[in-house]
Amino acid sequence: MTNVKFGADAWDQRFSGHTYAYGELPNQWLEQCIGPMKPGLASFPADGEGRNAVWAATKGWTAEVFDLSTVGKEKCEKLAKKHGVSVDYDVDDLELRTFKPNRYDLIACSWFHVPWSIFVEHYPRMLSSLKPGGEFVCEGYHTSQMEMTSGGPKSLDLLWELDEVLEVIGNGFEIIHAKVEQVELDESDLHRGVANVVRLHLHKQN
Ligand SMILES: C[S@@+](CC[C@H](N)C(=O)[O-])C[C@H]1O[C@@H](n2cnc3c(N)ncnc32)[C@H](O)[C@@H]1O
């Protein structure tokens, strides 16, 4: 297994074009889950160029992002301005970030893949900032995505097995939805076509 860590420079490079690497529209799974929710305070970890946070802000959410990429922050600010909203964006690293407990009504992320040892140590810390009664929504690539050409890291160390993910983060949550699904992605040239994904919607118990 390769332990791939794509650093801030690589993400800055990816986001340095005029267009948006994963499109300007929100991730479909996030939109489907968050759309019916009552807006509150939301965190969008690793939101890159900010498409999910900006969309949520247009729906009345107070949206915060943390992400490694300075260029991602600039692109997010541009997208937010285009939509007449604001997003509070910190350039920060999951591994170094301090999380305030019980802060958010919602935490939502798409394609936030990190090496497994980092996932195990830091995803639970990140989720501790969710309020009791809050929602966690995310989409990531399944291990069976390795052979597919519709996006995702080509390292089993970064891809997800549903039972392993739930073992790490599922404690204290009611499962609203937790499935491996084959979906048709159409986010951008980087995420297009049939893909094997893990889709989660968890509700933090009181
Ligand atoms: C595949 S992109 C997805 C961006 C965004 N979620 C979307 O769907 O458009 C992965 C993002 O994770 C961020 N990222 C990776 N490792 C991180 C870390 N340790 N801390 C914070 N952000 C990280 C990258 O900077 C990048 O923006």
The ligand as an SDF file (V2000), in Angstrom:
LIG
                    3D

 27 29  0  0  0  0  0  0  0  0999 V2000
  -10.3220   16.2870   -3.9910 C   0  0  0  0  0  0  0  0  0  0  0  0
  -10.2470   17.8690   -3.2590 S   0  0  0  0  0  0  0  0  0  0  0  0
  -11.9530   18.1210   -2.8490 C   0  0  0  0  0  0  0  0  0  0  0  0
  -12.3120   19.5590   -2.6820 C   0  0  0  0  0  0  0  0  0  0  0  0
  -13.7790   19.8080   -2.3200 C   0  0  0  0  0  0  0  0  0  0  0  0
  -14.1730   19.0710   -1.1430 N   0  0  0  0  0  0  0  0  0  0  0  0
  -14.6890   19.4900   -3.4680 C   0  0  0  0  0  0  0  0  0  0  0  0
  -15.3450   18.4340   -3.4530 O   0  0  0  0  0  0  0  0  0  0  0  0
  -14.7390   20.2970   -4.4080 O   0  0  0  0  0  0  0  0  0  0  0  0
   -9.5280   17.5040   -1.6680 C   0  0  0  0  0  0  0  0  0  0  0  0
   -9.3240   18.7210   -0.7840 C   0  0  0  0  0  0  0  0  0  0  0  0
   -8.8180   18.2720    0.4630 O   0  0  0  0  0  0  0  0  0  0  0  0
   -7.9110   19.2420    0.9430 C   0  0  0  0  0  0  0  0  0  0  0  0
   -7.0640   18.5780    1.9480 N   0  0  0  0  0  0  0  0  0  0  0  0
   -6.3240   17.4660    1.7710 C   0  0  0  0  0  0  0  0  0  0  0  0
   -5.6840   17.1360    2.9060 N   0  0  0  0  0  0  0  0  0  0  0  0
   -6.0300   18.0650    3.8250 C   0  0  0  0  0  0  0  0  0  0  0  0
   -5.6910   18.2720    5.1910 C   0  0  0  0  0  0  0  0  0  0  0  0
   -4.8510   17.4430    5.8370 N   0  0  0  0  0  0  0  0  0  0  0  0
   -6.2380   19.3220    5.8430 N   0  0  0  0  0  0  0  0  0  0  0  0
   -7.0780   20.1720    5.1940 C   0  0  0  0  0  0  0  0  0  0  0  0
   -7.4260   20.0290    3.8910 N   0  0  0  0  0  0  0  0  0  0  0  0
   -6.9090   18.9900    3.2080 C   0  0  0  0  0  0  0  0  0  0  0  0
   -7.1740   19.7130   -0.2900 C   0  0  0  0  0  0  0  0  0  0  0  0
   -6.5370   20.9510   -0.1150 O   0  0  0  0  0  0  0  0  0  0  0  0
   -8.3110   19.7400   -1.3100 C   0  0  0  0  0  0  0  0  0  0  0  0
   -8.9040   21.0020   -1.3530 O   0  0  0  0  0  0  0  0  0  0  0  0
  1  2  1  0
  2  3  1  0
  2 10  1  0
  3  4  1  0
  4  5  1  0
  5  6  1  0
  5  7  1  0
  7  8  2  0
  7  9  1  0
 10 11  1  0
 11 12  1  0
 11 26  1  0
 12 13  1  0
 13 14  1  0
 13 24  1  0
 14 15  1  0
 14 23  1  0
 15 16  2  0
 16 17  1  0
 17 18  1  0
 17 23  2  0
 18 19  1  0
 18 20  2  0
 20 21  1  0
 21 22  2  0
 22 23  1  0
 24 25  1  0
 24 26  1  0
 26 27  1  0
M  CHG  2   2   1   9  -1
M  END
$$$$
